[in-house]
Amino acid sequence: MSETKQITPIIDIKQSITDILNTIDREREREIIARRFGLFDRKETLEQIGELLGITRERVRQLEKVVINKLQTSGEMLPHIPEIQATIVEQLHKMGEINRISDLTLKLINTNTRLDQSRVAFLATLCPKLTVLEDNDLFYLAVSITSVRKEKQLKSDVNKVVDAVKKIGEPSTIETIAKEAAIADPKQAESLASISKQLATLNGRWGLIKWPMVNPKNIRDKIYVILKENGKQMHFSEIAKAIKESDFKRNAVTTQAIHNELIKDVRFVLIGRGIYALSEWGYKKGTVADIITEVIKEAGQPLHRDEIVRRVLKSRIVKETTVLLNLQGKSKFKRVAKATYDLADAE
């Protein structure tokens, strides 16, 4: 059995963090920085740290600010920072000059835990040539090359991409979005899009996070995406198989569960034995008799049975004999001429 090849991390992040923290003279201040940035455990609030150290939250905030300002002023004089900064800048140039910390972390150290991300974000904060965008309701934690985009410009450009998606109004390729947003490099547009919490991507297309086609949240949404991508009707077992083979999160669903959801959602129409299509393609729910009724109503006149069969088969996958049996065996239809039928209640 062959051994899995271990990839050496680009930077020794743990040693770098330890050496930088050791430049802080006071233990209490080292503790504040480590806990606020989550360098060894989860991030803690000002209140939590204040309670631990027996000082007010405001004093914790003041000390944090003083220490970070001092470290940033030292900048490239700090241990490892020149090498780390050069490495991150090099990676960012390959990734559109901006990227989420989560993506950058994976490139730098080959792992991507929350702790790893916190450490990379801390190191990036100390690099003079880098700008760190804090995580909030609109943006993911990200970093950019300061000479290319400072924080204000970075936010503005991300919003340009979001506005472009809204204007297009449907999931689109990043090339289409970049053109709409007037961003020359699609790679940069993709990096900007990845920072926004308003956007999501699936199967090479980007859209608003509320759109099922890029962010399916439940089984029904996933069924919708599969049918939409396929572009034509599918048997429920085929839909189940496609979901299991997809890149969806939590794609382990049973065929019976898929069938149950197809029955419940108005977006899906049964058009044959176990075969479903999207209602937005013009299909309507109902029995074969219901479809015959609709066909005659839309025609506004009696129709020859062959024409009725032809029109019904556009919206239902059934045998011709099934249509003829419904036409001749239902009291709602009447023959008005040779092989010609109308609605029974038609005047």
Rosetta blueprint (number, residue, H / E / L):
1 M L
2 S L
3 E L
4 T L
5 K L
6 Q L
7 I L
8 T L
9 P L
10 I L
11 I L
12 D L
13 I H
14 K H
15 Q H
16 S H
17 I H
18 T H
19 D H
20 I H
21 L H
22 N L
23 T L
24 I L
25 D L
26 R L
27 E H
28 R H
29 E H
30 R H
31 E H
32 I H
33 I H
34 A H
35 R H
36 R H
37 F H
38 G L
39 L L
40 F L
41 D L
42 R L
43 K L
44 E L
45 T L
46 L H
47 E H
48 Q H
49 I H
50 G H
51 E H
52 L H
53 L H
54 G L
55 I L
56 T L
57 R H
58 E H
59 R H
60 V H
61 R H
62 Q H
63 L H
64 E H
65 K H
66 V H
67 V H
68 I H
69 N H
70 K H
71 L H
72 Q H
73 T H
74 S H
75 G H
76 E H
77 M H
78 L L
79 P L
80 H L
81 I H
82 P H
83 E H
84 I H
85 Q H
86 A H
87 T H
88 I H
89 V H
90 E H
91 Q H
92 L H
93 H H
94 K H
95 M L
96 G L
97 E L
98 I E
99 N E
100 R E
101 I H
102 S H
103 D H
104 L H
105 T H
106 L H
107 K H
108 L H
109 I H
110 N L
111 T L
112 N L
113 T L
114 R H
115 L H
116 D H
117 Q H
118 S H
119 R H
120 V H
121 A H
122 F H
123 L H
124 A H
125 T H
126 L L
127 C L
128 P L
129 K L
130 L E
131 T E
132 V E
133 L E
134 E L
135 D L
136 N L
137 D L
138 L L
139 F E
140 Y L
141 L L
142 A E
143 V E
144 S E
145 I E
146 T L
147 S L
148 V L
149 R L
150 K L
151 E H
152 K H
153 Q H
154 L H
155 K H
156 S H
157 D H
158 V H
159 N H
160 K H
161 V H
162 V H
163 D H
164 A H
165 V H
166 K H
167 K H
168 I H
169 G L
170 E L
171 P L
172 S E
173 T L
174 I H
175 E H
176 T H
177 I H
178 A H
179 K H
180 E H
181 A L
182 A L
183 I L
184 A L
185 D L
186 P H
187 K H
188 Q H
189 A H
190 E H
191 S H
192 L H
193 A H
194 S H
195 I H
196 S E
197 K L
198 Q L
199 L E
200 A E
201 T E
202 L E
203 N L
204 G L
205 R E
206 W E
207 G E
208 L E
209 I L
210 K L
211 W L
212 P L
213 M L
214 V L
215 N L
216 P L
217 K L
218 N L
219 I H
220 R H
221 D H
222 K H
223 I H
224 Y H
225 V H
226 I H
227 L H
228 K H
229 E H
230 N H
231 G L
232 K L
233 Q L
234 M E
235 H E
236 F H
237 S H
238 E H
239 I H
240 A H
241 K H
242 A H
243 I H
244 K H
245 E L
246 S L
247 D L
248 F L
249 K L
250 R L
251 N L
252 A L
253 V L
254 T L
255 T H
256 Q H
257 A H
258 I H
259 H H
260 N H
261 E H
262 L H
263 I H
264 K H
265 D L
266 V L
267 R L
268 F E
269 V E
270 L E
271 I E
272 G E
273 R L
274 G L
275 I E
276 Y E
277 A E
278 L E
279 S H
280 E H
281 W H
282 G L
283 Y L
284 K L
285 K L
286 G L
287 T L
288 V H
289 A H
290 D H
291 I H
292 I H
293 T H
294 E H
295 V H
296 I H
297 K H
298 E H
299 A H
300 G L
301 Q L
302 P L
303 L E
304 H E
305 R H
306 D H
307 E H
308 I H
309 V H
310 R H
311 R H
312 V H
313 L L
314 K L
315 S L
316 R L
317 I E
318 V L
319 K L
320 E H
321 T H
322 T H
323 V H
324 L H
325 L H
326 N H
327 L H
328 Q H
329 G H
330 K L
331 S L
332 K L
333 F E
334 K E
335 R E
336 V E
337 A E
338 K L
339 A L
340 T E
341 Y E
342 D E
343 L E
344 A L
345 D L
346 A L
347 E L
